Amino acid sequence: MAEKKPQTFANHAKYDPAFHFFLIPVFALSVIAALVHLLWHPSLHAGAFLVISIAALIALFKIRIYALKVQDRVIRLEERQRLMLLLPESMRARIPELTESQLVALRFAPDPELPALAQRAIVDKLSNADIKKAIQNWRPDYFRI
């Protein structure tokens, strides 16, 4: 198996070629084509085709968002468990103060950096991007969809 490229803040965003470079353009072009068809040949059929095309494009995005939300919920659970193991007793009661976005960002922090970074995230109300930028030794997540 080929070595994976080390993950960093600069390259951690993932594109799914089938989704980002095929499905989105195809569905977007179908909406444009349906709109043009409706303008050139107004009819109930052309209007219905436009509505169905728009519905399909919306469904495409909603399906993607639902999968990402489920993934975020799993990450949130995993990170809360990891924080329970790694944080000192005095900090454990503050875990619920972390937002979902902060928990998702903390997954990239390695175990030695996690306690201090979690405390900073709570106290300084760090954003997702600020947490990721503060990580010294990136803990990759190659399974993100």
C-alpha positions in Angstrom: 0.0 0.0 0.0 1.3 3.4 -0.9 2.3 5.8 1.8 -0.3 8.5 2.4 0.7 12.1 2.1 1.2 13.7 5.5 -1.9 15.7 6.5 -1.6 19.3 7.5 -3.9 22.3 8.0 -3.0 23.3 4.4 -4.0 20.1 2.8 -6.6 18.4 5.1 -9.7 19.4 3.1 -10.8 16.6 1.0 -12.4 16.6 -2.4 -14.4 13.7 -3.7 -13.9 13.9 -7.4 -17.1 12.0 -8.3 -19.1 14.4 -6.2 -17.3 17.7 -6.6 -16.2 17.4 -10.2 -18.9 15.2 -11.8 -22.2 15.1 -9.9 -22.4 18.8 -9.0 -21.6 20.0 -12.5 -24.0 17.5 -14.1 -26.9 18.4 -11.8 -26.2 22.2 -12.1 -26.1 22.0 -15.9 -29.4 20.1 -15.9 -31.0 23.0 -13.9 -29.5 25.5 -16.4 -30.7 23.3 -19.4 -34.2 23.0 -17.8 -34.4 26.8 -17.3 -33.3 27.5 -20.9 -35.7 24.9 -22.2 -38.5 26.6 -20.1 -37.6 30.0 -21.5 -37.5 28.9 -25.1 -40.4 26.5 -25.0 -42.7 27.4 -22.1 -45.0 24.6 -21.1 -46.1 22.7 -18.1 -43.7 19.9 -19.1 -40.8 22.3 -19.2 -41.8 23.8 -15.9 -42.0 20.4 -14.3 -38.6 19.4 -15.7 -37.1 22.6 -14.1 -38.7 21.8 -10.7 -37.5 18.2 -10.8 -34.0 19.4 -11.8 -33.9 21.8 -8.9 -35.2 19.2 -6.5 -32.5 16.7 -7.7 -29.8 19.3 -7.1 -31.1 20.2 -3.7 -31.4 16.4 -2.8 -27.7 15.9 -3.9 -26.5 18.6 -1.5 -28.8 17.4 1.3 -27.6 13.8 1.0 -24.0 15.0 1.3 -24.8 17.2 4.3 -26.6 14.4 6.1 -23.6 12.1 5.7 -21.3 14.8 7.0 -23.6 15.5 9.9 -23.6 11.8 10.9 -19.8 11.8 10.6 -19.5 14.9 12.8 -21.7 13.2 15.4 -19.4 10.2 15.5 -16.3 12.5 15.7 -18.0 14.4 18.5 -18.6 11.2 20.5 -15.0 9.9 19.8 -13.5 13.2 20.9 -15.5 13.4 24.1 -14.3 9.9 25.0 -10.7 10.8 24.2 -11.0 14.0 26.3 -12.4 12.0 29.2 -9.3 9.8 29.1 -6.7 12.6 28.5 -7.9 15.6 30.4 -7.1 16.1 34.1 -10.0 15.5 36.4 -10.5 19.3 37.0 -11.1 19.9 33.2 -13.4 17.0 32.5 -16.5 18.8 33.8 -15.9 21.5 31.1 -16.0 19.1 28.1 -19.7 20.0 27.5 -18.6 23.6 26.9 -16.8 22.6 23.7 -18.9 23.2 20.6 -19.4 20.6 17.9 -17.1 22.6 15.6 -14.4 22.7 18.2 -14.6 19.0 18.9 -14.4 18.2 15.2 -11.3 20.4 14.9 -9.7 18.8 18.0 -9.6 15.4 16.4 -6.5 16.6 14.6 -4.6 17.3 17.8 -2.3 14.5 19.0 -2.8 13.2 22.5 0.1 15.2 24.1 -1.3 18.5 22.7 -5.0 17.8 23.3 -5.4 18.8 27.0 -3.8 22.3 26.6 -5.5 22.9 23.3 -8.9 21.9 24.6 -8.4 24.2 27.6 -7.5 27.1 25.2 -10.5 26.3 23.0 -12.8 26.6 26.0 -11.3 29.6 27.6 -10.4 31.6 24.5 -13.5 30.3 22.5 -11.2 29.3 19.6 -12.8 28.8 16.2 -12.4 25.6 14.3 -9.7 27.2 12.1 -7.9 28.6 15.1 -7.7 25.2 16.8 -6.4 23.6 13.6 -3.8 26.3 13.2 -2.6 25.9 16.8 -1.8 22.2 16.3 1.9 21.5 16.2 2.0 17.8 15.2 -1.0 17.1 13.0 -2.9 13.9 13.8 -4.3 12.9 10.4 -7.9 11.8 9.7 -7.8 9.9 6.4 -11.3 8.5 6.8 -13.2 11.8 6.6 -15.7 11.9 3.7 
